């Protein structure tokens, strides 16, 4: 509503000169403005109370307000259901570490004098031995080695031969593959700036390292892993199902887009300059023969995939938003369908835990009937916001409830959203990229990080193998293609 166009208050003398018809018209116009203002106040009132649980806002935007009421009273009023305590839950096995995988050296701690009498002679057999394993930094964690490659002439054939470089050494570079891999981990996964990386290397005793060296190292790593990322991109359209999401990325002050396509066994980031269908087609092709899991953004609607599963967690947030409206019917609609969505999540989680396919499918058929009955009952009574949600559930029923007949497909897009968090964190720390080329290199590095995490592999070890293979042709390049069928 444009507040600049509101009618101005007239003078009393002006009103006295108007006819009854003109006064009635003015009064009706004021009533219309009042209704528009009431609607705007209601919208702002709802918008003010939105948070990450009732909208698509990130958790970082939630405003924490300290209440003047006792904590127990606040919890009882805002959340009648008991909230689980933090930490390990009942039945959780735990994963407490018991020692290390190796012992590099053993150091015996022998007393030199008696604590009681001051004597220096002891019996040979110890009364007891207390063992404690300690991981500690050595004096110089980084070793600086001067390699001297000799070229010698053979006494027999008089031909010359050179000494072979170790596989970890990259000829012409003063940082070995392992140290470059560490810097790649610190910059891309650890989110540490080049300045702090240089400071850390100084603390570890390597001396002064310029920021330019670190920038070139990062670019070299991105170039080295290009083949592995391209290989993964070519395999993407052939998987059974894929989760897709996107987030903004700033390049020289201009909004670009970071896309992500994920599967339980891999993750591919894509640097793009639009949020349009063309980027989705770049990732998956003109059509996709698997199941596409995504939110309800318009780009995904109508895309020719074998099937689609919309993120039910997004629908849940929209339903929770309805409950905040000051309208009894809208609140009832929100609570009714929120209960159905929560039931769907519980039953799918139960299926994952038990694998009881028969019970799940029986429940699924009965559940669909209850959803259809609820839509028939409430759709005629729904207001604007509730009506949009219910019509969406009705018109795209096969996409919202695909997981009922195919429980191997999750009902949410959490896999893509969690994978995308690494890119969001990187963007917040770095502020974006200075060029599209650097943005593309960042996307490649993020792809390797998340894919290694999904596959239970070491990101540093992958970088080390890729860097070594680039310098030693006899070594094979590592691959990101999952070792098992997808």
N, C-alpha and C positions, 0 to 999 in steps of 0.2 A: 504494500500500500504506500502510495506517495503522500507523505505528510505535508508536502508543500502546497498541495491542492485542497487542503481543508478549508471550509467556508469561514470567513472572518466574522467576528461578532459585530452586528449592526448597532447603530445608535438607536436610542429609544424613540427619538423624533422620527427616524426613518420608518420604524415599525408602525408607528401610529398612523402613518400616511398610507399603509398598505391595505388592500382589500382583504376580506376574510378568506377568499380563495387563494390569494398570494401567501397569506400567513399559513394556511394549511399546507400548501406546497413546500414552503420553507421548513415547516415542522416535519413533514415526511422525509425531506432530504436530510435533515439532521438525524432522524431516526436511522436512516440508512448508513450514515457515517458512523453512528454509535455502534451499530451491529458490526460494521467492518473493523472498528477499533477493538471491540470485544473479541472478535476472531483473532486479530493480531496479537492481543494480550495473551490469549489462550495459547497461541502458537509459540510465543516467546517464553511463556511459563513452562511449556513442555520441553522446549529446546534447552532451557537453562538446566533442567534436571537430567538431560541425556548424559550418559557416560559410556564407557567401553562395553558395558553389559547390555545396554539397551539401544545401541547404535553401532555404526561402523567406525567410531572414533577409536584411536589406539589407546591402550592403557595409560600411556604417558600424559594424556590430556586430562585424566581424571583429577579433579580437585579434591584434596583431602581436607576435611573440615573437622576440627576437634570439637567434640560435643561437651557441653557442661554437665551432662547427665553421667552417672556411673556407667562404666563400660558394660556390665552385665545387663543393665536396664536398656541401653541402646541396642544391644544385640537381640534382646527379647522383642523389642518393638520393630526393628527393621528386618529381622530374620527369625521367624518363629521356629523354624526347623533348627535343631542343634547343629552347629558347625563343627566339623572334625578338627581335632587338634593338629598343629603343625608337627612335622617330623614323620618318622616311620609309623605306619599304621599296623594294627593287630594282624598278625599272620605274615608280615613282611620279613623275608629271610635275612635281608641285610647283605652288605658286601664289604665288611671290614677287612682291610688289608692286613695280612699276617706275614710280615717280613718282606724282603725284596726278592727279585728273581735271581740275584747273583750276589756274591761277596768278592770284592776285588782284593782285599787284604784283611788280615786279622792282626789286631794289636793287643798284646797281653798287658794288663795293668797289674803290676806286682808291687805290693807295699815295700817301701825301703826301710821303714822303722816301725816299731810297735807303737800303737796309739796310747797304750796304757803305761808301759815301763820305759819306752824309748829304745829298746833293744833292736839289733839289726839282724839277728839270726832267726830263721823260720824253718818249720818242718817242710819236707819236700811235697807232701800231698796236701792240696788245698782243702779247706773245710767245705767250701762251696764256691761256685762260680756263677756270677750273675752276667747274663749275656744281653747286650743291647745293640741292635743294628742301627747305624746312623748314616744317612745320606748327607754328604757334605761337599761343598765346593773345594776344589783343589786350588793351589796357589795361582796357577795360570790355566784357567779352563780352556783357553784357545791356544793351540800350539802353532807357532810360526816356523815353518820349515823352508829351508833354502834347497831346492832341488837343482842339482848340477847334471844336466844331460850331456853326457860325453858321446862324441862321435869317433869311432875307432876304425882303423883299416885292418882287414883280415890278413893274416900272415900267409894264408893259402892262396886265396883268389885275388887278394889285393883290393877287394871291394869294401866300401865303407858302410857301417851300420851304426844306428843311434840307440841309446838306451830308451826303454819304453816308459812313458809317463804312467804313473798310477791311475787307476780308473777314477778316483775321486778328484784328480787334478784336471782342470780345464786349461789347456795351453793358452797362454797370453792373458790369463785372468789371475788376479792376486787373491781371490777368495775361492776356496774349493767348493765342490758341489754341495757338501753337507752344510757349510756355513751359509751359502746362498739360499739353500732350502730353509734354514732357520730364519733368515731375514724375510723370506716369502711368507712364512708362518706368522711372524711377528706383525708384518704389515697388513696382510690380507685377513687373517683369522684373528690375530691378537689386536688388530685395530690400533697399532702403535705408529705414530708419525715418523717420518724419516729423521727428524731432528732427535727424537728420543731413541731411535735405533742407533744413530751415530753415538749418542751419549752412552748407551748400554755397551756398545763395543769398546768404548774407551774404558768403562768400568771393568770390563773383562780383560783388559790389558793388551788390546790389539793396537792401541794408539789412535791417532786421529784419522777418521774416515769421513770423507766429504759427502754431503747430501747428494751431489751429482752421481757419485758412485752407486749410492743406494737406489736412486731413480733408475739408472741404467740397469742395475741388477734386477729390479722389478720388471722392467720392460723385457729384459732377456728371458726371464722366467715365463712371462706371458707368451712370448714368441715360441718358446720351447714346447709348451703344452698345447699349442694351436692344433696340431694334428690329432691329438687325443680328443680334444673337445669337438672338432669337426667330425670325427668318427662317431662320436656319441650323438651328434645332431642328425647324422644320416640314419642312425638306427631308431631314432625317436618315433617316426610314424608307424613302425611295425609292432609297437608294444600293445598289450591287451587293454590297458587303461592308463590315463594320464591326468594329473592334477595341474591346473593352470591358474596363475594369478599374476598381478602386475602392481607396480608401485611407482610413484614419480621419482625422477632423478634429475638433479640440476647439473647442467653443463654450461659453464660460462654465463650463469644467470638465466638460462633458458630451460624450461621444463621439458625433459625428455622422459622416457619410460623404461623401467627395468622389468622385463617379463621373466617368469620362471615356469618351467615345465618339469614336474616331479613325478617320480615313481618310487615305490619302496626301495628300489635298487640303484637309483641314480637321480641326478638333479642337473638340469641345464638352464643357465641364465642367458638371457638374450638382451642386448643393448639395442633399444629402438628409439625412434624419434616421434612415434605416434602411439596412440592407444587403440588403433583401429583394427579392423578385420585382417588387413594385410599382414600385420605382425603375427597374428594367430596362424595364418596360412604359411608364413615363413617357417614357423616352428613345426606345424603338423601337416602341411600340404593343403591342397584345395579341398580335400576331404579326409576324414580320419576313420579308419575301420575299427577303432576300439571305442571305449567308453570315455567320454570327456567329463571330468569332474571340475566344476567351477562355481563361482557365485552367479548371481542373476544379472550381471552387467549385460547391456544390450549387444555387445560384440559377440557374445557366445550364443545368443538366441538366433536360431535358424542356421547355425553352422552345421554343415552336413557331416555329422558323426554317426557311427552305428547306433549310439545311445548317449544320453546325457544324464548326469546326476547333479542337481543343484545343491548348493551347500545349505543344509537344513539349519546349521548354526546361525547363518545370516537371517533366515526366516524367524528363528527364535528371538533374535534381538529386536526385530521389527514388532513381533507380538508383545514383547515386554514393553516396548514403547507405547503400545496401545493402552496398556494398563495405567499409564501415567495421565491419560486424558481424563478430564472431569465430565465424563459421559458414561452413565451406567451401562448402556447397551454396548458401547465400545469396550469398556473394561471387561464386561462379561464375555464378549467375543475373544478378547485377548487371553483371558484366563482359560477359556474352553480349549482353544487351539494350542495354547502353550502347554497345557496338560497332555494333549495328544502328542505333540512334538517330543516332550520329555519322555513319554512312554516309549516312543519309537527309539530314542537314544538308549534307554535302559534295556529294551529287548535286544537291540543289536549288540550291545556290550555283553549281554548274557549269552548270545550266540557265539561271540568270539571266545568267551571263557569256556563254554561247555561243548560247542560244536553240534548241538542238538538241532539238526536241520529240519526234522519233521515237526517238532513243536514250534519252531520259528515260522515255518511256512503256514501252519495252521493259524497261528496268531496273526500273521500278515494279512491273510484273506479277511479275517474278521475285523481287523483294524481298518482296512480300506473301506469296508462298509460303514463303519462308524464315522470315518472322515467324510464320506459322501453324504451321510445323513446330517452331520453337523453343518456342512456347506449348504445343504438344502434348507435347513432351518434358519441359519443366521445371515445368509447372503441378502435376502430381501430387507433385513433390518439394518444392515451395515451402513455406516457413514462413508465419507470419502476415503479416509485413510484405511479403515478396516475393509472397505469394499475392494480397494486395489489389491490388498493381500489375499483376500478370499478368492477373487477372480483369478489371480495368479495361480493359487493352489488348484483351482478347478481346471483352468485352461492348460496348465503345464503339469498335470497330475503325473504323467508318465516320467517326467524328469525330476519331480520332487520325491517320488516314492519308488524309484527304480530299484533301490537297495532292498525293498521288501521281497522281491523275487530273485534278486542277485546279491545275497548278503556279503559276498566277497568284495563288493564295492562299498566303501564307507559312505555314510550319509552326510558327511561334511567335507570341507576342503582344507582341513587342518594341516594336512601334509604339505601343501603348497604354501600356506600362510606361515607355518613354522620355518620352512626353508627360506622364505622371503625375509624373515626377521634378520638373518645375517646381512643381507643387502641393506635393509633399513638401518641397522646399527652402523654399518660402514658409511652410509650416506650422512648420518647424523654426526659422526666423528670427523669425516673428511670434508663435509660440506658439498660433496658432489665431485665432478671432474672438470678439468681445465680444457678438455677437448673431447670430441667424440671418439677419437682413437684411444685415448686413455680409458674412456668409459667402456669401450669394447674389451680392452685388456682386463679391466676389473671384472667384467662379466665372465670372462674365461677363468680367471683365478677363483671366483666364487663358485663356478661350476665344479672345479676340481675339489675344492674344500668340502662342499656338501656331498658330492658323490663319494668321496673317500669316507666321510662320516657314515653315510648310508650303508656302505659296503664293509664297514669295520676295518678300514685300512688306514695306514699312517699317511697323512697329507705330506709331512716332511719327507718320508721315504719315497713317495711318488715323485716329488720334485727332484729329489736327489737322483733317482733313476733316470728321469727325463733329461736332466742336465748332463749327466754322465753319458747317456746315449747320444746326445747332440755332439759331444766332443770325441766319442769313440765309436766309429761306425760298426765295430764288431758287436756292440751291445744292442739288444732289442729295446724298442721304445715301449714304455708301459702303456696299457690301455685302460680306458674307463668302462668298456663294455662289460656288463655283469657276467661272471663266470657261469651263472645258471640261467636257463630260459626265463624270459619275462612274460 
